[in-house]
């Protein structure tokens, strides 16, 4: 079984209706690299993503969900 990371964006309140999938990543390092290239987040935001799996106190936040997937091989 393999674990993948699903990155989603959401509103300031993390409401379910606002969640939009951004991408799927194999490692947290790849996810952070993507965000650094495409978003302006603070070091505090990256720390929150790595430690609790979400950003906070922003108009648009990010959430990271870990999913276990089966490989056909």
PyMOL commands that set and color helices and strands:
alter all, ss='L'
color gray80, all
select helices_A, chain A and resi 16-18+28-38+43-52
alter helices_A, ss='H'
color red, helices_A
select strands_A, chain A and resi 2-11+20-25+60-69
alter strands_A, ss='S'
color yellow, strands_A
deselect
rebuild
show_as cartoon
